[in-house]
Amino acid sequence: MKIRRFGAVGAAVAVAALALTACTAADPGEGDTPTTTETESAEADVTNVTVGWNQPMYSYNEDSDHGNATANAVIQYLTQAEFAYYDANLELVQDTSFGTYEKTSDDPLTVTYTVNDGIKWSDGTPVDASDLLLQWAAISANLNDEVTFDEETGEAIVAENQVFFASGTPGMALVSQTPEISEDGMSLTLVYDKPFADWESNFDTGLPAHATAKLGLGIEDPQEGKDALVAAIQDNDRAALASIANAWRTGFDFTSTPSDPIMYLSTGPYVLSEYVENQYLTVVKNPEYTGDHEGKVDQITVRYNEDPQALVQALQNGEIDMLAPQATADTLAALEAIDGITVKTGIDSTYEHVDMQMTNGGPFDAATYGGDAEKARKVREAFIKTIPRQAIIDSLIKPLNPDAEVRNSFILTPGAPGYDDMVAQNGSDAYAEVDIEGAKALLAEVGVTAVDVRFLYGASNVRRQNEYTLIQESAAQAGFNVINGGNDDWGSMLDQATDQYDAALFGWQSTSTAVTESDANFRTGGMNNFYGYSNPAIDALFDELQVETDPAEQIRIQIEVEKLLWADAFGTTIFQFPGVNAWNSEISGVEPIALSPTIFYGFWNWEKTA
């Protein structure tokens, strides 16, 4: 359960019969070389789905704070089986072909997860409770040491002997006691310290224990590695845990095919076969997979291109059969002009927003003003007043969705239950219109006449280029010099280069319907709080929300949270993403959903019907 940073474009998909060039096999012996006719026949039987995507995968660990991004998650969706997933109706359903979970007690809240017998990683190693225990250790953050952070970059400074997984979900932190493994080693039981409303979407599978043990402890034998990892967690062996945490945190980051397959093992329908940096990534069918979601195509290639117009051109040329880009009016018009293409528009779960850095020594940091937090808050407030939200929507979004409106909530989606009450009470009306004179007055009040703001966004994203221009021109009227900090590595910069930007424009994409999903964005030290923002009152409200099951009370708490966010000038929301999907009539089984993984949902149903 998390919100993911969303990249620059979206996806495009093509299906075609291609040669199985990404697969390797033993060389044929002398006299066994296949004939040309045999080779062509084999190639004709292989189907490949090529997905056009904007941002290359950079981490195989989507649960780390660094790896929590859609670019990584969509690959994990293809390669990892899980206990539960969201279906086409956005209902959470169990994948009982992988395993089961059961709530066995309400007081204390107790949940047992059981992996089915016979489930294996792609290297043949059985999946068991050791893998689940590692996931708890990593995402609960309960074993972590206190670490310091670089004041300029925001990166954690981890000493060699320190335990730091660089992850943590507020819900899993409520399981403070080490979970118990069943006698047969297939089940893990989580006992919560207090009730948790979103328990069902709070835990799932993660990285392989034996792979982490190999990378961190140097243990080659899978069972020996799993045993050592379990013992380190159960015995709280700080030296071993430091090595394990370091391997989990950094050992699964890569941008091309690793030399050791242990870094990209799979429990899902597909397993990584080849990854060429900044070009493409190919997954092929996982021979060890026995679940219900076996793919109907033999392999899927994710091909990377930052330019949505180039993908539209590829669609027109017959090179791509499906698109789900961050569209502009021109993109939509071009798609609608292509014969034989179905274009579907709507709303998805991603929302555009601007956040500001508050601990990097920049214009929105109290330290810049001698520790005067109120002065920094007023500078932030002034900047927000200049952001032309309605103009952005009128010029960039309404051509795609005529009913588009400004989103005025950090937590709730327009049209969701409680949204109207939220907007009426949260204080967002202070920014209903651009207020240049109000911004000037605030800057004059605190004695600031000119402010440089380094503005981060996806450089190749046409829509965000236009948003930047509108913001830059508006803010300049109040004395803000908004400096173009467009960078296609914006996703990794959010948490690892905080000294290089003062404000960031990007989208948060929902991965679940959980009421506590936004917790990690605004809580002190939260996984998605890259900005040093801290308000103890908000932390206390999220603590209250975690255990609240009454929908009316949940809305009340969320409204109180937002009152503080808007009063603190945390940032601003702009619009809900317009969903644009287009596909060729020869492709069937495509059913994008609003939540992550959007267009990749139901990949096991993809077929080429022509």
Secondary structure by P-SEA (a helix, b strand, c coil): ccccccccccbbbbbbbccccccccccccccccccaaaaaaaaaabbbbbbbbccccccccccccccccaaaaaaaaaccccccccccccbbbbccccccccccccccbbbbbbbcccccccccccccaaaaaaaaaaaacccccccccccccccccccccccccccccccccccccbbbbcccccbbbbbbccccccccccccccccaaaaaaaacccccaaaaaaaaaaaaaacaaaaaaaaaaaaaccccccccccccccccccccbbbccccccccccccccccccccccccccbbbbbbbccaaaaaaaaaacccccccccccaaaaaaaaacccbbbbbbbcccccbbbbbccccccccccccccaaaaaaaaaaaaaaacaaaaaaacccccccccccccccccccccccaaaaaaacccccccccccaaaaaaaaaaacccbbbbbcccccccaaaaaaaaaaaaaaaaaccccccccccccccccccccccccbbbbbbbbcccccccccccccccccccccccccaaaaaaaaaaaacccaaaaaaaaaaaaaaaaaaccccccccbbbbbbbbcccccccccccccccccccccccccc
